[in-house]
Amino acid sequence: MVMPVGTKTYNCSHCAWKITVHHASDVLVVHFDKCPQCGHPVDMTRAGLIETLMARINPFNRL
């Protein structure tokens, strides 16, 4: 059974890199352990309402 995961926001406190990803299901889940720009650890939080709406509109953040 496919379960919705929700929208997650990944952000780096070192270089201010940030991405919000809307996961359509639990089949393919993208997880960032390290920042792709500087390599420092990334914090994951649940996305807010505005971030969720923007991630659903933007097709490049649908993973």
C-alpha positions as protocol buffer text, in pm:
chain_id: "A"
residue {
  index: 1
  type: MET
  ca { x: 0 y: 0 z: 0 }
}
residue {
  index: 2
  type: VAL
  ca { x: 135 y: 344 z: -92 }
}
residue {
  index: 3
  type: MET
  ca { x: 157 y: 582 z: 200 }
}
residue {
  index: 4
  type: PRO
  ca { x: 204 y: 959 z: 170 }
}
residue {
  index: 5
  type: VAL
  ca { x: 523 y: 1075 z: 338 }
}
residue {
  index: 6
  type: GLY
  ca { x: 463 y: 1447 z: 328 }
}
residue {
  index: 7
  type: THR
  ca { x: 680 y: 1745 z: 249 }
}
residue {
  index: 8
  type: LYS
  ca { x: 1021 y: 1787 z: 407 }
}
residue {
  index: 9
  type: THR
  ca { x: 1254 y: 2086 z: 415 }
}
residue {
  index: 10
  type: TYR
  ca { x: 1629 y: 2027 z: 422 }
}
residue {
  index: 11
  type: ASN
  ca { x: 1853 y: 2319 z: 514 }
}
residue {
  index: 12
  type: CYS
  ca { x: 2221 y: 2372 z: 584 }
}
residue {
  index: 13
  type: SER
  ca { x: 2308 y: 2608 z: 867 }
}
residue {
  index: 14
  type: HIS
  ca { x: 2661 y: 2657 z: 735 }
}
residue {
  index: 15
  type: CYS
  ca { x: 2601 y: 2785 z: 379 }
}
residue {
  index: 16
  type: ALA
  ca { x: 2224 y: 2863 z: 384 }
}
residue {
  index: 17
  type: TRP
  ca { x: 2143 y: 2597 z: 120 }
}
residue {
  index: 18
  type: LYS
  ca { x: 1777 y: 2496 z: 138 }
}
residue {
  index: 19
  type: ILE
  ca { x: 1537 y: 2272 z: -53 }
}
residue {
  index: 20
  type: THR
  ca { x: 1179 y: 2164 z: 8 }
}
residue {
  index: 21
  type: VAL
  ca { x: 1084 y: 1826 z: -138 }
}
residue {
  index: 22
  type: HIS
  ca { x: 730 y: 1696 z: -177 }
}
residue {
  index: 23
  type: HIS
  ca { x: 729 y: 1316 z: -162 }
}
residue {
  index: 24
  type: ALA
  ca { x: 438 y: 1174 z: -360 }
}
residue {
  index: 25
  type: SER
  ca { x: 466 y: 834 z: -188 }
}
residue {
  index: 26
  type: ASP
  ca { x: 691 y: 624 z: 32 }
}
residue {
  index: 27
  type: VAL
  ca { x: 821 y: 426 z: -266 }
}
residue {
  index: 28
  type: LEU
  ca { x: 1091 y: 677 z: -363 }
}
residue {
  index: 29
  type: VAL
  ca { x: 1213 y: 893 z: -78 }
}
residue {
  index: 30
  type: VAL
  ca { x: 1501 y: 1136 z: -125 }
}
residue {
  index: 31
  type: HIS
  ca { x: 1702 y: 1208 z: 186 }
}
residue {
  index: 32
  type: PHE
  ca { x: 1991 y: 1452 z: 212 }
}
residue {
  index: 33
  type: ASP
  ca { x: 2251 y: 1359 z: 476 }
}
residue {
  index: 34
  type: LYS
  ca { x: 2504 y: 1621 z: 369 }
}
residue {
  index: 35
  type: CYS
  ca { x: 2478 y: 1953 z: 194 }
}
residue {
  index: 36
  type: PRO
  ca { x: 2557 y: 1918 z: -179 }
}
residue {
  index: 37
  type: GLN
  ca { x: 2731 y: 2258 z: -178 }
}
residue {
  index: 38
  type: CYS
  ca { x: 2957 y: 2249 z: 128 }
}
residue {
  index: 39
  type: GLY
  ca { x: 2932 y: 1892 z: 267 }
}
residue {
  index: 40
  type: HIS
  ca { x: 2816 y: 1986 z: 617 }
}
residue {
  index: 41
  type: PRO
  ca { x: 2529 y: 1797 z: 787 }
}
residue {
  index: 42
  type: VAL
  ca { x: 2177 y: 1898 z: 685 }
}
residue {
  index: 43
  type: ASP
  ca { x: 1882 y: 1957 z: 920 }
}
residue {
  index: 44
  type: MET
  ca { x: 1546 y: 1810 z: 818 }
}
residue {
  index: 45
  type: THR
  ca { x: 1219 y: 1966 z: 929 }
}
residue {
  index: 46
  type: ARG
  ca { x: 859 y: 1921 z: 836 }
}
residue {
  index: 47
  type: ALA
  ca { x: 763 y: 2184 z: 579 }
}
residue {
  index: 48
  type: GLY
  ca { x: 518 y: 2459 z: 665 }
}
residue {
  index: 49
  type: LEU
  ca { x: 206 y: 2546 z: 471 }
}
residue {
  index: 50
  type: ILE
  ca { x: 366 y: 2793 z: 229 }
}
residue {
  index: 51
  type: GLU
  ca { x: 669 y: 2567 z: 166 }
}
residue {
  index: 52
  type: THR
  ca { x: 437 y: 2271 z: 101 }
}
residue {
  index: 53
  type: LEU
  ca { x: 228 y: 2464 z: -150 }
}
residue {
  index: 54
  type: MET
  ca { x: 537 y: 2591 z: -332 }
}
residue {
  index: 55
  type: ALA
  ca { x: 688 y: 2241 z: -346 }
}
residue {
  index: 56
  type: ARG
  ca { x: 367 y: 2100 z: -495 }
}
residue {
  index: 57
  type: ILE
  ca { x: 362 y: 2371 z: -762 }
}
residue {
  index: 58
  type: ASN
  ca { x: 731 y: 2338 z: -854 }
}
residue {
  index: 59
  type: PRO
  ca { x: 777 y: 2019 z: -1063 }
}
residue {
  index: 60
  type: PHE
  ca { x: 1154 y: 2007 z: -996 }
}
residue {
  index: 61
  type: ASN
  ca { x: 1100 y: 1939 z: -624 }
}
residue {
  index: 62
  type: ARG
  ca { x: 864 y: 1647 z: -681 }
}
residue {
  index: 63
  type: LEU
  ca { x: 1059 y: 1336 z: -601 }
}
